[in-house]
Amino acid sequence: MPMISRAPDSALWVLSTPRTSYALRIDETGAPRHVAWGPRLTVTEAESLVVPDEDPASSFEGRAPVGEELPVDGGTRYGPPSLQVRYADGSRGFEWQPAGHRILQHGAGTAELVLEFRDRLYPLHVALHYTVRDDTDVIERRTVLRNDGGQHVDLLRADSAAWSLPALRDYRLSHVTGQWAAESRLRREPLPHGETVLTSRRGITSHHAGPWVMLEDGDADEDHGRVFSATLAWSGSWRLTVQRTHDGRAGFTGGVGHDGTSVPLAPGEEFSTPVFAGLCSEGGFGAASRAWHAYTREHVLPHGRETSPVLYNSWEATGFDVTEEGQLRLAERAAALGVELFVVDDGWFGARRDDRAGLGDWTPAPERFPHGLGPLARAVRTLGMRFGVWVEPEMVNPDSDLYRAHPDWILHIPGRSRSELRNQLVLNFARDDVAGWAYDWLTRLVADAGVDFLKWDMNRAFSEAGWPDRPDGHDRLWTGYVNNLYGVLDRLRADHPDLRVETCSGGGGRADLGILRRTDQVWTSDNTDAVDRLVIQHGFGQVLPARVMSAWVTDVPNQCTGRTVPLRFRFHVAMSGLLGIGGDLDRWSEEELAEGAELVAEYKRVRHLVQHGVQFRPCEPYGDGPAVVQYAAEDGAETVVLAWRRGPRGGVPDAPVRLRGLTPGARYRDTATGALHHAAVLDAYGLRLDLPGQDWASRTVHLMRVADGEG
């Protein structure tokens, strides 16, 4: 079956992925209408699902809000619009007029359908884009809008796509909420009737919500059920509106911006929305997550098949007290642990002695690094590690040479206070001169010091989000900021192909597929408490893979929570993502350094499974029982199980954990104990965890498939 098919005698299209189909049509009025999304269909089968449009049951109902491909504002539509336009004369609305279609091939295995429309009255062009691939059930959708007239147009809402669900017996919504140091808290709750809005108004993806949803009929679990999900690839303010109607239908629409903002379109200007990708999957939440993980590794990340190094970051060891001598001493200890990437955090530049000064002055502090960063970088490489630094290019302290020279470069509204958060202000990256300045010093820093890795931070939300130099600046900055941010990263990586970048925003405040298209990993949370991290990482992994999930081992009592747990427990939690170390190695005992080196070596033996394998979640990190995550090789050749438990439960033994992703009929050997296990037993009856009988117990189990004939 071709990936894109059209009915010969009707305006119906069928998009086919390996296991699903998506069907739409152009109705009698010229408007695009949703037909089906679910298991695979032929064109003939899809045609049988077309239901003729019916007149509203009463003069109060209007056009059905669920079922339009991109609901627009205008006519007898009263649901949440995906597209809302205000023209120069103050009028609003959009009427679909078909203007053709295109089918594009993007290499082997990728096809794109473009449906072209224009408004029947005003010169506004709208193109609906659909991309499908032969190795994923994820469908990418986006919308491109172009002002072909001679007058200004405001897009009051310009969503990327709207997704309609088939009628289900009930609806349950999965999403994440949180705050700083408590990101990605997973919620599964019945979808209420009416409209549910998930949003960020902060100018960033935010700690408080994630730009993705999952919906199903309320019966799905980790291993069973059909799940509909979607995620928006955007790193600024965003909004998803989920609707459940009285007549039993549900759908959702999503895109850039938030209430009160618009996207200006000057004459001849075009706006391309970010991708809002959707997925229909069988096999419960676990299968949905695995599909998103594979899609992200293969089609989003610049180097998704690359194995990430073990990292050391100096922040918790030194704070702002950064010196060349002190960093070199830490680097020597980190290298002895087996660390492969050494990162100097905040405090290496300008007058940065605390968080009140220096941001914006990105030259090495001469009294701390008299010959720049080059000597330290060379010494780190001599120790066998790569070299990285922390940067925060989007921010400025009022007490800095940059702010004194360019006070107009920040987001501000004349006459209003300039609110400081963490003693800093936000540079207006929507300005080309600001973005150009950032690119210039970043590319110079990378080249001059030989930097291999940037930890790109962004430590506050927007406020007084104004751009008074332009008449439409207060609206234009919201999308212009993000697009220029992307542009700086894209140019920087083009100039330095070996550079790797971690996205960070005070922890997990900027974790989305838009930023990951030009970075390599995410700083998941500033909260490094291992117990809290189990819950944070569980929510993070619903859509994003372990391949991008940075996790550090830090000192105890933990700086966020004051909790103390064993070093081994901390390591095992961090080993379920991209292992990093952030403790003060000058204070680690010889016993801790030896145990740390042993655990780093253990991680290196299994990290190919963690970073590139298939994830299963046998036991969620809630309650008193064990939490368990499993990663298996795609071919079933090996698997690793990581398990953690708060404490033993008197009279309640831990139940065996059933494993997945194994080769039927095969046997597996425990690489630590030599014990043999049958795949049939592990699958049907489970693996005994044998966790130590103590508080904060943890262990890893690495199983290798035994070759036929091997004892």
MIVEX-104129 format. One record per residue (C-alpha): residue in one letter; x, y, z. Coordinates in steps of 0.25 Angstrom, whole numbers, padded with zeros to 4 digits, always signed. Layout:
residues N
AXYZ/...
***
This chain:
residues 711
M+0000+0000+0000/P+0006+0014-0004/M+0008+0023+0008/I-0001+0034+0001/S-0013+0030-0007/R-0025+0037-0013/A-0039+0032-0016/P-0040+0033-0032/D-0054+0039-0031/S-0054+0047-0018/A-0046+0057-0011/L-0042+0046+0000/W-0027+0044+0004/V-0022+0032+0012/L-0008+0034+0019/S-0002+0020+0022/T+0009+0017+0033/P+0014+0003+0036/R+0002+0000+0045/T-0008+0011+0044/S-0016+0020+0034/Y-0020+0034+0034/A-0032+0038+0025/L-0037+0052+0021/R-0046+0058+0010/I-0050+0071+0004/D-0064+0073+0006/E-0075+0080-0003/T-0072+0094+0003/G-0057+0092+0000/A-0053+0090+0015/P-0044+0079+0019/R-0051+0069+0028/H-0045+0058+0037/V-0050+0043+0033/A-0042+0033+0041/W-0030+0031+0050/G-0026+0017+0054/P-0023+0003+0049/R-0019+0002+0034/L-0030+0004+0023/T-0030+0003+0008/V-0036+0015+0001/T-0049+0007-0002/E-0050+0004+0013/A-0048+0019+0017/E-0058+0023+0007/S-0069+0015+0014/L-0066+0023+0027/V-0070+0036+0020/V-0082+0042+0027/P-0090+0052+0019/D-0090+0066+0026/E-0104+0068+0033/D-0111+0081+0036/P-0110+0085+0051/A-0121+0079+0060/S-0124+0093+0064/S-0121+0107+0061/F-0112+0107+0074/E-0103+0096+0070/G-0095+0100+0058/R-0084+0092+0051/A-0079+0080+0058/P-0066+0085+0065/V-0059+0071+0065/G-0057+0066+0051/E-0051+0078+0044/E-0036+0076+0040/L-0033+0090+0044/P-0045+0097+0051/V-0046+0111+0047/D-0052+0124+0053/G-0064+0128+0045/G-0078+0124+0040/T-0086+0115+0049/R-0074+0109+0057/Y-0074+0111+0072/G-0063+0101+0077/P-0049+0105+0079/P-0042+0110+0066/S-0029+0105+0061/L-0028+0117+0052/Q-0033+0130+0056/V-0030+0142+0047/R-0032+0157+0048/Y-0031+0165+0035/A-0026+0180+0033/D-0041+0184+0033/G-0044+0178+0046/S-0052+0166+0041/R-0049+0152+0044/G-0052+0138+0039/F-0047+0128+0028/E-0054+0121+0017/W-0047+0109+0010/Q-0045+0110-0004/P-0037+0098-0010/A-0024+0103-0018/G-0018+0089-0021/H-0009+0079-0015/R+0005+0073-0016/I+0012+0060-0012/L+0026+0061-0009/Q+0037+0050-0007/H+0048+0053+0003/G+0057+0041+0000/A+0054+0027+0002/G+0043+0024+0012/T+0037+0038+0014/A+0026+0045+0007/E+0018+0058+0009/L+0005+0062+0005/V+0002+0077+0004/L-0012+0082+0002/E-0013+0096-0002/F-0025+0106+0001/R-0028+0121+0000/D-0039+0129+0007/R-0050+0132-0002/L-0050+0147+0001/Y-0036+0151+0006/P-0022+0148+0000/L-0018+0138+0011/H-0012+0125+0007/V-0012+0113+0016/A-0005+0100+0013/L-0007+0087+0021/H+0005+0078+0022/Y+0005+0063+0026/T+0018+0055+0026/V+0018+0040+0028/R+0030+0030+0028/D+0031+0015+0026/D+0038+0012+0039/T+0029+0019+0049/D+0014+0021+0052/V+0017+0036+0056/I+0010+0046+0046/E+0016+0060+0045/R+0006+0071+0043/R+0008+0086+0041/T+0002+0098+0035/V+0008+0109+0026/L+0001+0122+0025/R+0004+0133+0015/N-0001+0147+0014/D-0002+0149-0002/G-0009+0163+0000/G-0004+0177+0002/Q-0009+0179+0016/H-0005+0174+0030/V-0012+0161+0035/D-0012+0157+0050/L-0012+0142+0053/L-0019+0142+0066/R-0018+0127+0067/A-0010+0119+0057/D-0009+0104+0062/S-0001+0094+0055/A-0012+0083+0054/A-0024+0078+0060/W-0026+0063+0063/S-0040+0057+0064/L-0042+0043+0071/P-0052+0033+0068/A-0064+0031+0077/L-0059+0024+0090/R-0068+0019+0101/D-0060+0029+0110/Y-0048+0037+0110/R-0036+0039+0119/L-0025+0049+0118/S-0010+0047+0121/H-0001+0059+0123/V+0010+0065+0132/T+0009+0076+0142/G+0020+0081+0151/Q+0029+0093+0155/W+0043+0096+0157/A+0050+0084+0163/A+0037+0076+0162/E+0036+0074+0147/S+0029+0064+0139/R+0018+0059+0149/L+0010+0049+0141/R-0005+0051+0142/R-0016+0041+0137/E-0030+0046+0139/P-0043+0046+0133/L-0045+0056+0122/P-0056+0066+0126/H-0067+0071+0117/G-0064+0084+0111/E-0050+0090+0108/T-0037+0086+0115/V-0026+0096+0113/L-0011+0092+0115/T-0002+0104+0113/S+0011+0111+0116/R+0011+0126+0116/R+0025+0127+0120/G+0032+0128+0107/I+0038+0115+0109/T+0033+0100+0109/S+0032+0102+0124/H+0034+0093+0136/H+0019+0094+0139/A+0013+0086+0127/G+0018+0078+0115/P+0014+0080+0101/W+0008+0066+0099/V-0005+0058+0102/M-0009+0044+0102/L-0024+0040+0101/E-0031+0026+0102/D-0044+0020+0106/G-0040+0019+0121/D-0036+0004+0121/A-0022+0005+0115/D-0010+0001+0124/E+0005+0000+0122/D+0003-0012+0113/H-0011-0012+0107/G-0020-0003+0100/R-0021+0007+0088/V-0015+0020+0091/F-0015+0033+0083/S-0004+0043+0086/A+0002+0056+0080/T+0014+0065+0084/L+0017+0079+0079/A+0031+0082+0075/W+0032+0096+0080/S+0041+0103+0091/G+0033+0115+0094/S+0020+0118+0099/W+0009+0108+0094/R-0005+0104+0096/L-0012+0091+0094/T-0028+0091+0095/V-0034+0077+0098/Q-0049+0077+0095/R-0060+0067+0099/T-0074+0069+0094/H-0087+0066+0099/D-0090+0056+0088/G-0078+0047+0092/R-0067+0052+0083/A-0053+0057+0086/G-0041+0064+0079/F-0030+0074+0082/T-0023+0085+0075/G-0009+0091+0078/G+0001+0101+0074/V+0010+0113+0077/G+0006+0125+0086/H-0004+0127+0097/D-0017+0135+0100/G-0015+0150+0097/T-0003+0149+0087/S-0004+0148+0072/V+0006+0145+0060/P+0007+0157+0051/L+0008+0155+0036/A+0013+0166+0028/P+0009+0167+0013/G+0017+0155+0006/E+0021+0149+0019/E+0019+0134+0022/F+0018+0127+0036/S+0021+0112+0037/T+0016+0106+0049/P+0024+0096+0057/V+0021+0081+0055/F+0010+0075+0064/A+0012+0060+0062/G+0002+0050+0065/L+0002+0035+0068/C-0008+0024+0069/S-0003+0012+0075/E-0007-0002+0081/G-0001-0008+0093/G-0004+0002+0104/F+0005+0014+0109/G+0018+0006+0108/A+0016+0004+0093/A+0013+0018+0091/S+0025+0023+0099/R+0034+0013+0091/A+0029+0018+0078/W+0032+0032+0082/H+0046+0028+0087/A+0049+0022+0074/Y+0044+0033+0066/T+0052+0043+0074/R+0065+0036+0073/E+0063+0033+0058/H+0056+0046+0052/V+0058+0057+0062/L+0072+0056+0069/P+0084+0061+0061/H+0092+0049+0066/G+0082+0040+0071/R+0090+0027+0069/E+0102+0033+0076/T+0105+0028+0090/S+0107+0039+0100/P+0119+0040+0109/V+0119+0039+0124/L+0119+0054+0129/Y+0125+0061+0141/N+0119+0075+0144/S+0126+0084+0154/W+0114+0092+0159/E+0111+0086+0172/A+0126+0084+0176/T+0130+0099+0174/G+0118+0108+0171/F+0123+0121+0166/D+0137+0119+0172/V+0143+0114+0159/T+0158+0114+0157/E+0167+0107+0147/E+0174+0100+0158/G+0162+0095+0165/Q+0155+0091+0152/L+0168+0083+0148/R+0168+0076+0162/L+0154+0072+0160/A+0157+0067+0146/E+0168+0058+0150/R+0158+0051+0160/A+0147+0050+0150/A+0157+0044+0140/A+0161+0034+0150/L+0146+0030+0152/G+0145+0027+0137/V+0138+0040+0133/E+0139+0044+0118/L+0133+0058+0118/F+0137+0069+0128/V+0128+0082+0128/V+0132+0095+0135/D+0119+0101+0140/D+0115+0115+0144/G+0126+0125+0149/W+0137+0124+0139/F+0134+0138+0132/G+0134+0153+0134/A+0131+0158+0148/R+0123+0145+0151/R+0125+0143+0166/D+0110+0141+0169/D+0097+0142+0162/R+0097+0157+0163/A+0107+0161+0152/G+0114+0157+0140/L+0104+0150+0131/G+0106+0155+0117/D+0121+0157+0118/W+0125+0144+0112/T+0141+0145+0113/P+0149+0136+0123/A+0151+0144+0136/P+0166+0147+0135/E+0169+0146+0150/R+0163+0132+0149/F+0168+0127+0135/P+0180+0136+0132/H+0182+0130+0118/G+0167+0127+0115/L+0160+0114+0115/G+0170+0107+0106/P+0180+0102+0116/L+0169+0095+0124/A+0163+0089+0112/R+0176+0084+0107/A+0179+0078+0121/V+0165+0071+0121/R+0168+0065+0108/T+0181+0060+0113/L+0174+0053+0123/G+0166+0046+0113/M+0153+0054+0114/R+0145+0064+0105/F+0143+0078+0110/G+0130+0086+0112/V+0125+0099+0118/W+0112+0105+0123/V+0106+0117+0116/E+0094+0125+0117/P+0093+0133+0104/E+0079+0138+0106/M+0081+0145+0119/V+0088+0158+0125/N+0090+0163+0139/P+0088+0178+0140/D+0101+0179+0146/S+0109+0175+0134/D+0116+0182+0123/L+0107+0177+0112/Y+0094+0183+0119/R+0101+0196+0122/A+0104+0197+0107/H+0091+0192+0102/P+0080+0194+0112/D+0070+0193+0100/W+0074+0179+0096/I+0065+0173+0107/L+0050+0170+0107/H+0044+0182+0112/I+0032+0192+0112/P+0035+0207+0113/G+0031+0212+0126/R+0029+0199+0132/S+0037+0193+0143/R+0048+0183+0138/S+0045+0171+0147/E+0058+0163+0151/L+0057+0148+0154/R+0070+0142+0159/N+0076+0156+0158/Q+0075+0155+0142/L+0067+0160+0130/V+0064+0153+0117/L+0071+0158+0105/N+0061+0160+0093/F+0066+0148+0084/A+0055+0152+0073/R+0065+0164+0070/D+0074+0160+0059/D+0086+0168+0065/V+0084+0161+0078/A+0084+0147+0072/G+0096+0151+0063/W+0104+0156+0076/A+0101+0143+0082/Y+0105+0134+0070/D+0118+0142+0069/W+0123+0140+0083/L+0118+0126+0084/T+0125+0122+0071/R+0138+0129+0076/L+0137+0122+0089/V+0136+0108+0083/A+0147+0111+0073/D+0157+0118+0082/A+0156+0108+0094/G+0153+0096+0086/V+0140+0093+0093/D+0133+0080+0091/F+0120+0082+0099/L+0111+0094+0103/K+0102+0093+0115/W+0092+0104+0109/D+0084+0109+0121/M+0072+0119+0122/N+0069+0122+0136/R+0056+0130+0136/A+0043+0132+0129/F+0039+0144+0121/S+0033+0157+0127/E+0030+0171+0122/A+0030+0164+0108/G+0031+0176+0099/W+0039+0180+0087/P+0036+0195+0086/D+0045+0197+0074/R+0035+0191+0065/P+0020+0194+0064/D+0016+0179+0064/G+0028+0176+0073/H+0020+0172+0085/D+0014+0160+0077/R+0025+0157+0068/L+0035+0154+0079/W+0028+0142+0084/T+0031+0134+0071/G+0043+0142+0066/Y+0050+0139+0079/V+0049+0124+0078/N+0052+0124+0063/N+0065+0132+0065/L+0069+0123+0076/Y+0068+0111+0067/G+0075+0119+0056/V+0087+0122+0066/L+0088+0107+0070/D+0087+0103+0055/R+0098+0112+0051/L+0107+0108+0062/R+0105+0093+0060/A+0108+0095+0045/D+0121+0103+0048/H+0125+0092+0058/P+0120+0078+0054/D+0126+0071+0066/L+0120+0081+0076/R+0109+0074+0085/V+0099+0083+0093/E+0090+0080+0105/T+0078+0088+0106/C+0075+0093+0120/S+0065+0103+0126/G+0067+0103+0141/G+0065+0088+0140/G+0054+0083+0131/G+0048+0096+0126/R+0051+0094+0112/A+0049+0079+0108/D+0042+0077+0095/L+0044+0072+0081/G+0047+0086+0075/I+0059+0088+0083/L+0064+0074+0082/R+0065+0075+0067/R+0077+0084+0069/T+0082+0079+0083/D+0086+0065+0088/Q+0081+0064+0102/V+0072+0070+0113/W+0076+0074+0127/T+0064+0067+0133/S+0063+0075+0146/D+0071+0083+0156/N+0066+0073+0166/T+0076+0062+0167/D+0070+0055+0179/A+0070+0041+0174/V+0056+0037+0180/D+0050+0050+0174/R+0057+0047+0161/L+0050+0033+0160/V+0036+0040+0159/I+0042+0052+0150/Q+0049+0042+0140/H+0036+0033+0139/G+0028+0045+0134/F+0039+0050+0125/G+0040+0037+0119/Q+0026+0036+0115/V+0030+0043+0102/L+0045+0046+0102/P+0055+0035+0102/A+0066+0031+0112/R+0076+0035+0101/V+0073+0050+0104/M+0071+0049+0119/S+0082+0055+0127/A+0083+0049+0141/W+0094+0052+0151/V+0100+0046+0164/T+0101+0057+0174/D+0105+0058+0189/V+0096+0056+0201/P+0089+0062+0208/N+0083+0066+0195/Q+0083+0081+0192/C+0068+0081+0189/T+0062+0072+0199/G+0072+0069+0210/R+0070+0054+0208/T+0082+0044+0209/V+0082+0031+0201/P+0093+0022+0198/L+0103+0025+0187/R+0099+0012+0180/F+0085+0016+0180/R+0088+0029+0174/F+0097+0023+0163/H+0086+0013+0159/V+0075+0024+0158/A+0085+0032+0149/M+0089+0020+0141/S+0075+0019+0135/G+0078+0031+0127/L+0091+0038+0123/L+0100+0036+0134/G+0106+0049+0140/I+0114+0052+0153/G+0112+0065+0160/G+0117+0063+0174/D+0129+0070+0180/L+0140+0059+0177/D+0150+0066+0187/R+0141+0062+0198/W+0139+0047+0194/S+0146+0037+0202/E+0155+0026+0196/E+0144+0016+0198/E+0134+0025+0190/L+0143+0028+0179/A+0146+0013+0177/E+0131+0009+0178/G+0128+0021+0168/A+0138+0016+0158/E+0132+0002+0159/L+0118+0007+0156/V+0123+0016+0145/A+0129+0003+0139/E+0116-0004+0141/Y+0109+0007+0134/K+0118+0006+0122/R+0115-0009+0120/V+0100-0006+0119/R+0099+0008+0114/H+0096+0004+0099/L+0084-0003+0104/V+0079+0009+0113/Q+0082+0019+0102/H+0078+0011+0089/G+0070+0000+0094/V+0055-0003+0096/Q+0049+0002+0109/F+0039-0005+0118/R+0033-0001+0131/P+0029-0013+0139/C+0027-0005+0152/E+0024+0009+0153/P+0031+0018+0164/Y+0019+0020+0173/G+0016+0013+0186/D+0024+0004+0195/G+0028-0007+0185/P+0040-0007+0176/A+0041+0002+0164/V+0047-0005+0152/V+0051-0001+0138/Q+0056-0010+0127/Y+0064-0007+0114/A+0065-0018+0104/A+0073-0019+0091/E+0064-0018+0079/D+0068-0032+0074/G+0066-0038+0088/A+0081-0042+0090/E+0082-0035+0104/T+0075-0027+0114/V+0077-0019+0127/V+0068-0018+0138/L+0069-0006+0149/A+0061-0007+0162/W+0060+0001+0174/R+0052+0000+0187/R+0050+0010+0198/G+0051-0001+0209/P+0047-0015+0212/R+0032-0018+0215/G+0030-0028+0227/G+0023-0040+0222/V+0021-0035+0208/P+0032-0041+0199/D+0035-0034+0185/A+0027-0041+0174/P+0035-0046+0162/V+0036-0036+0151/R+0032-0041+0137/L+0042-0037+0126/R+0039-0033+0112/G+0047-0032+0099/L+0053-0045+0100/T+0055-0056+0089/P+0045-0067+0091/G+0051-0080+0095/A+0064-0074+0098/R+0073-0075+0110/Y+0079-0063+0117/R+0092-0063+0126/D+0093-0053+0137/T+0106-0046+0135/A+0109-0044+0149/T+0105-0057+0155/G+0106-0067+0144/A+0091-0072+0147/L+0083-0077+0135/H+0069-0072+0132/H+0059-0077+0122/A+0052-0066+0114/A+0039-0073+0115/V+0040-0073+0130/L+0045-0058+0131/D+0033-0054+0122/A+0022-0062+0128/Y+0026-0064+0143/G+0037-0053+0145/L+0050-0050+0150/R+0053-0050+0165/L+0059-0037+0169/D+0066-0041+0181/L+0068-0027+0186/P+0076-0026+0199/G+0068-0025+0211/Q+0071-0011+0215/D+0065+0003+0213/W+0068+0009+0199/A+0072-0004+0193/S+0075-0005+0178/R+0082-0014+0168/T+0084-0016+0153/V+0083-0029+0146/H+0089-0031+0132/L+0085-0043+0124/M+0092-0048+0112/R+0085-0058+0102/V+0092-0071+0102/A+0096-0076+0088/D+0090-0090+0084/G+0099-0101+0089/E+0105-0093+0100/G+0104-0098+0114/
***
